[in-house]
Amino acid sequence: MKRVVITGVGGFIGRALAESYMDSGVSVFGVSSPTGGAAPAGLADLIRLRLPDRALRGKLAEWRPDLVFHCAGCALPARSLSDPSSDFVSAVPAIQEILEGLRLKAPGAHLVMLSSAAVYGQPENLPVAESDPIKPLSPYGYHKRMAELLCEEYSAIYGLATTCARVFSAYGPGLQKQIVWDAICKLRDPDNAVFFGTGAETRDFIHIDDLVPALRQLGSRSVVVNHLPCNVASGQETRIDEVVMEVAAALGVEAGRWRFSGESGPGVPSCWRADIERLRKFGFSPQIRFADGVRQTVANAVMQPVSSR
């Protein structure tokens, strides 16, 4: 059985990924920041540190992983515009330390780094494929690209197997940020709800119950080339005003009681839809309809105590 290490194991994606592997009987070793979320029960081991930290090297030598998922780091493109230094540290030195630790202590491990669609910026054509131009619009996008290049470097020079999963708009129960969660919060007072943009902007959403199998399939790939970027998305384009409508319907809010500001800011692309043919070749096919995923997410949020939101 594989021995899997997951950084950011207390986060939205890291936790779901860890639970999925543990349910399959795989030994999972977790890395989380001292202030990170609660780690799932049943981990083979857990270390709390803030990356980059050389203490990780000793744990990699001890754990002897077959597979490492790097899910830790900031995932707030808007915040990166006002605090690019913090975003850089959470992205670039962190992945370099992981790569160096693997080079020295676990060179046979396969690393799957969670990158982002933000590396593309505003695509020239849709759907956007892995071979399309890389033109980030935010420090977050640039830093993710720098992290990808480090993975490519360690693969080309030292032979490490690396996969960069360019995750598009993930959502699902437990994620308390981004547009689905924002809509849930704002539509509690729909007459005063104002949403950014025009509503005509689009995103490619992937539910956590699709995202985890996709990442697992990438993690289990037979490594033909040592480095591989891969879009991770549903391959479907959804307008933001449709997202708000779906959330409103799930909450029982009458249509038209909110508005869009019409304002757009820097670092925010207008439209995204991923070409997922490369991911499909690994056996992935999205299973969760967006409307069903929104209803599930809303139901989970409604069940939570107000103080926890």
Salt bridges, closest charged atoms under 4 A:
GLU19 OE2 - ARG15 NE 3.35
ASP45 OD2 - LYS59 NZ 3.01
GLU62 OE1 - LYS59 NZ 3.15
ASP87 OD2 - HIS143 ND1 2.63
GLU97 OE2 - ARG57 NE 2.62
GLU100 OE2 - ARG103 NH2 2.68
GLU124 OE2 - LYS135 NZ 2.62
GLU148 OE1 - ARG145 NH1 2.83
GLU148 OE1 - ARG166 NH2 2.82
ASP182 OD2 - LYS186 NZ 3.28
ASP191 OD1 - ARG257 NE 3.04
ASP209 OD2 - HIS207 ND1 3.88
GLU237 OE1 - ARG273 NE 3.69
ASP241 OD2 - ARG239 NH2 2.67
GLU277 OE2 - ARG280 NE 3.61
ASP292 OD1 - ARG289 NH1 3.04
ASP292 OD1 - ARG295 NH2 2.32
